Amino acid sequence: AVDDGTCRQEAEVGRVTKLSEDYIPSVQRWRRRLKQFVAATEQYLRRSSSSLEAELEQGNADNSEDYPRVGMYVLNWLILTKYGVGFRLSDGTTIGALYNDSTSLLKLRTENVADSFVYVRPFETSSSIGHYSESTIPPQLEKKRHILHAIEKKVVRDFSANIDFGITGDMEPGKVRYPLQMYSTDTAIVFLLMGNVLQFNMNDHSKLFLYQEGHMLYKNGRERWHFDLQEGPRMLVCNKTIDIERFLMCLGYAQRALAQWNLSK
């Protein structure tokens, strides 16, 4: 199971082991799920116009807000090729860096409480997590803290914190959340988040979240759409507000990214 943020041991400084396919099986499952979803949708679209119109009349798309929320996601990010990727999470206050050695350092800001730091080293089956104050952070992490400080200044200055609560829902207080890995392609940047969540940020500024057991959330501008694997293809063709061609193109980008992504490297 994916590490839930529980502190297993004091964080160590040194070599880390990258995540394996066995540790994050959701990536493999989503490769298959996206293929099945696209194939089922294309079957609907190949039907005769009269048959499809009858389907549209029988069932409307589910436009309700009653769907499971994704939880914490990466709100802003910037890639620093030499060091890794900096980010702000969707609580609007947590700033972090996912370094090229796969470790993470986060700065947590809580009202009326002194800022604190969390250092994460991933292993095959769990993560080593250390909690530090400004005065107790180890000397070995000074360079990483310096990089994080520069990231924080740039993120706060250059990016707005427009949180979409239709994605986050009610966040559990006091729980450390962080991205486990990042993968960049020419069409998207992909974050593997805690809780088996995959976040795709496309070049056209749309977002795709793959999460839980077969849920998809697609956000384009101010609009968002939720689909599950069972009813999703029918709901998609019944939905008159979504650009189906653009959404399927987004799923195609996601399929290619997952096919190329090797978590063990």
C-alpha positions as CSV (number, residue, x, y, z in Angstrom):
1,A,0.0,0.0,0.0
2,V,1.1,3.6,-0.6
3,D,2.6,5.3,2.4
4,D,0.0,7.4,4.2
5,G,2.3,9.9,5.6
6,T,2.9,8.2,9.0
7,C,6.3,8.8,10.4
8,R,8.0,5.4,10.1
9,Q,11.5,6.5,11.3
10,E,13.5,9.7,11.6
11,A,14.6,11.0,8.2
12,E,18.1,10.1,7.1
13,V,20.3,11.9,4.7
14,G,21.9,10.1,1.8
15,R,21.1,7.8,-1.0
16,V,17.4,7.0,-1.7
17,T,15.7,4.2,-3.6
18,K,13.2,5.3,-6.3
19,L,9.7,4.0,-6.3
20,S,9.0,0.7,-8.0
21,E,6.1,-0.5,-10.1
22,D,5.2,-2.9,-7.2
23,Y,5.0,0.1,-4.9
24,I,2.6,2.1,-7.1
25,P,0.5,-0.4,-9.0
26,S,-2.0,2.2,-9.9
27,V,0.1,3.4,-12.7
28,Q,-0.1,0.0,-14.4
29,R,-3.8,-0.2,-13.8
30,W,-4.5,3.2,-15.2
31,R,-2.6,2.3,-18.4
32,R,-5.2,-0.4,-18.9
33,R,-8.2,1.7,-17.7
34,L,-7.6,4.6,-20.0
35,K,-7.3,2.2,-23.0
36,Q,-10.6,0.6,-22.1
37,F,-12.3,3.9,-21.5
38,V,-11.2,5.4,-24.8
39,A,-12.2,2.2,-26.6
40,A,-15.7,2.2,-25.0
41,T,-16.2,5.9,-25.9
42,E,-15.2,5.3,-29.5
43,Q,-17.8,2.5,-29.7
44,Y,-20.5,4.9,-28.7
45,L,-19.3,7.5,-31.2
46,R,-19.3,4.9,-34.0
47,R,-23.0,4.2,-33.5
48,S,-25.5,5.5,-36.0
49,S,-26.8,9.0,-35.4
50,S,-30.3,7.7,-34.7
51,S,-29.1,5.2,-32.2
52,L,-26.9,7.8,-30.5
53,E,-29.7,10.3,-30.3
54,A,-31.9,7.7,-28.6
55,E,-29.2,7.1,-26.1
56,L,-28.9,10.9,-25.5
57,E,-32.7,11.1,-24.9
58,Q,-32.7,8.2,-22.5
59,G,-30.0,9.5,-20.2
60,N,-28.5,12.8,-19.4
61,A,-25.0,13.4,-18.2
62,D,-24.5,13.5,-14.5
63,N,-23.7,17.2,-13.8
64,S,-24.0,16.9,-10.0
65,E,-21.3,17.8,-7.6
66,D,-21.7,14.5,-5.8
67,Y,-18.4,12.8,-6.7
68,P,-15.4,11.8,-4.6
69,R,-12.8,14.6,-4.4
70,V,-9.2,14.2,-5.4
71,G,-7.8,15.9,-2.2
72,M,-4.5,17.8,-2.1
73,Y,-3.0,18.5,-5.5
74,V,-0.1,20.6,-7.0
75,L,-1.4,24.1,-7.4
76,N,1.7,25.8,-8.9
77,W,5.0,24.5,-10.0
78,L,8.3,25.5,-11.6
79,I,10.9,23.2,-13.1
80,L,14.5,23.9,-12.1
81,T,16.5,21.5,-14.3
82,K,19.6,21.6,-12.1
83,Y,17.7,20.8,-8.8
84,G,14.3,19.4,-9.5
85,V,10.8,20.9,-9.4
86,G,9.3,23.4,-6.9
87,F,5.7,23.5,-6.1
88,R,2.9,25.0,-4.0
89,L,0.1,22.6,-2.8
90,S,-3.6,23.3,-2.9
91,D,-3.9,24.3,0.7
92,G,-2.4,27.5,-0.6
93,T,0.4,27.7,2.0
94,T,2.6,24.6,1.7
95,I,5.7,25.2,-0.5
96,G,7.9,22.3,-1.4
97,A,10.6,21.0,-3.7
98,L,10.9,17.5,-5.2
99,Y,14.7,17.2,-5.8
100,N,16.4,15.3,-8.6
101,D,17.6,12.7,-6.0
102,S,13.8,11.9,-5.3
103,T,13.8,13.5,-1.8
104,S,11.4,16.3,-0.9
105,L,11.6,19.2,1.5
106,L,8.4,21.0,2.4
107,K,7.8,24.2,4.3
108,L,4.5,24.1,6.3
109,R,2.8,27.3,7.3
110,T,0.1,27.2,10.0
111,E,-1.7,30.2,11.4
112,N,-0.4,31.2,14.9
113,V,2.3,28.5,14.7
114,A,5.9,28.8,13.7
115,D,6.9,27.5,10.3
116,S,8.1,24.0,10.2
117,F,9.9,21.7,7.6
118,V,9.2,18.2,6.5
119,Y,11.9,16.1,4.8
120,V,10.9,13.0,2.9
121,R,13.1,10.1,1.6
122,P,11.2,7.5,-0.4
123,F,11.9,3.8,-0.1
124,E,10.5,0.8,-1.9
125,T,7.7,0.2,0.6
126,S,7.5,3.3,2.8
127,S,8.9,6.8,3.3
128,S,11.2,8.1,5.9
129,I,9.8,11.4,7.2
130,G,11.5,13.9,9.4
131,H,9.9,17.0,11.0
132,Y,12.0,20.0,11.9
133,S,11.8,23.5,13.1
134,E,13.8,26.4,11.6
135,S,16.4,25.9,14.3
136,T,16.7,22.1,14.2
137,I,17.0,21.4,10.5
138,P,20.2,19.3,10.0
139,P,23.3,21.0,8.4
140,Q,23.1,18.4,5.6
141,L,19.8,19.9,4.5
142,E,21.0,23.6,4.4
143,K,21.6,23.6,0.7
144,K,18.1,22.1,0.1
145,R,16.6,24.7,2.4
146,H,18.3,27.5,0.5
147,I,16.9,26.2,-2.8
148,L,13.5,25.9,-1.2
149,H,13.7,29.5,0.1
150,A,14.4,30.7,-3.5
151,I,11.5,28.6,-4.8
152,E,9.2,30.1,-2.2
153,K,10.0,33.7,-3.1
154,K,9.4,33.0,-6.8
155,V,6.2,31.0,-6.4
156,V,4.7,33.7,-4.1
157,R,5.8,36.5,-6.4
158,D,4.8,35.0,-9.7
159,F,1.9,32.7,-9.2
160,S,-1.6,33.2,-7.8
161,A,-3.1,30.7,-5.3
162,N,-6.5,30.0,-7.0
163,I,-7.6,26.9,-5.2
164,D,-10.4,24.8,-6.7
165,F,-12.4,23.3,-3.8
166,G,-14.3,21.1,-6.3
167,I,-11.0,19.2,-6.6
168,T,-9.7,19.3,-3.0
169,G,-12.8,18.8,-1.0
170,D,-12.4,19.0,2.8
171,M,-8.7,18.4,3.6
172,E,-7.7,16.5,6.6
173,P,-5.8,18.9,9.0
174,G,-2.4,17.9,10.2
175,K,-1.7,15.3,7.6
176,V,1.5,15.7,5.5
177,R,0.8,15.5,1.8
178,Y,3.4,15.6,-1.0
179,P,4.1,14.5,-4.5
180,L,6.1,11.3,-4.8
181,Q,7.4,11.7,-8.3
182,M,7.2,14.0,-11.3
183,Y,7.5,13.2,-15.0
184,S,7.6,15.7,-17.8
185,T,6.8,15.2,-21.5
186,D,6.5,17.6,-24.5
187,T,2.7,17.7,-23.9
188,A,2.3,17.5,-20.1
189,I,3.8,17.4,-16.7
190,V,2.7,14.5,-14.5
191,F,2.7,14.3,-10.7
192,L,2.3,11.1,-8.8
193,L,0.7,12.2,-5.5
194,M,0.1,10.4,-2.3
195,G,-3.0,8.2,-2.2
196,N,-2.4,6.8,-5.7
197,V,-3.4,10.0,-7.4
198,L,-2.0,10.9,-10.9
199,Q,-2.2,14.6,-11.8
200,F,-1.6,15.7,-15.5
201,N,-1.1,19.3,-16.3
202,M,-1.4,19.7,-20.0
203,N,0.2,22.4,-22.2
204,D,-3.3,23.8,-23.0
205,H,-3.6,24.5,-19.2
206,S,-6.2,21.7,-18.7
207,K,-5.8,19.3,-15.8
208,L,-6.6,15.6,-15.6
209,F,-6.8,13.6,-12.3
210,L,-6.9,9.8,-12.1
211,Y,-7.7,8.7,-8.6
212,Q,-9.2,6.1,-6.3
213,E,-10.7,3.1,-8.0
214,G,-11.5,4.3,-11.5
215,H,-12.4,8.0,-11.1
216,M,-11.4,10.7,-13.5
217,L,-11.7,14.5,-13.0
218,Y,-11.1,16.8,-16.0
219,K,-10.7,20.5,-15.5
220,N,-10.5,23.0,-18.4
221,G,-10.7,26.7,-17.4
222,R,-13.5,27.1,-14.9
223,E,-15.4,24.0,-15.9
224,R,-14.8,20.5,-14.5
225,W,-16.3,17.1,-15.3
226,H,-16.2,13.8,-13.3
227,F,-16.4,10.4,-14.9
228,D,-16.1,6.9,-13.6
229,L,-15.0,3.8,-15.6
230,Q,-18.4,2.1,-15.6
231,E,-20.7,4.9,-16.7
232,G,-18.1,7.4,-17.9
233,P,-18.2,6.7,-21.7
234,R,-22.0,7.0,-21.8
235,M,-21.9,10.1,-19.6
236,L,-19.3,11.6,-21.9
237,V,-21.2,11.3,-25.1
238,C,-24.4,12.5,-23.3
239,N,-22.6,15.6,-22.0
240,K,-23.3,18.7,-24.1
241,T,-20.9,21.0,-22.3
242,I,-17.6,19.2,-22.8
243,D,-15.4,19.2,-26.0
244,I,-15.2,15.4,-26.5
245,E,-12.5,15.5,-29.1
246,R,-10.3,17.7,-26.8
247,F,-11.0,15.4,-23.8
248,L,-10.1,12.3,-25.8
249,M,-6.9,14.0,-27.0
250,C,-6.1,14.7,-23.3
251,L,-6.6,11.0,-22.5
252,G,-4.3,10.1,-25.4
253,Y,-1.6,12.3,-24.0
254,A,-2.1,10.7,-20.6
255,Q,-1.8,7.2,-22.1
256,R,1.4,8.0,-23.9
257,A,2.9,9.6,-20.7
258,L,2.1,6.5,-18.6
259,A,3.5,4.2,-21.3
260,Q,6.8,6.1,-21.3
261,W,7.1,6.5,-17.5
262,N,9.4,4.1,-15.8
263,L,9.0,4.5,-12.1
264,S,12.1,2.4,-11.3
265,K,14.5,4.8,-12.9
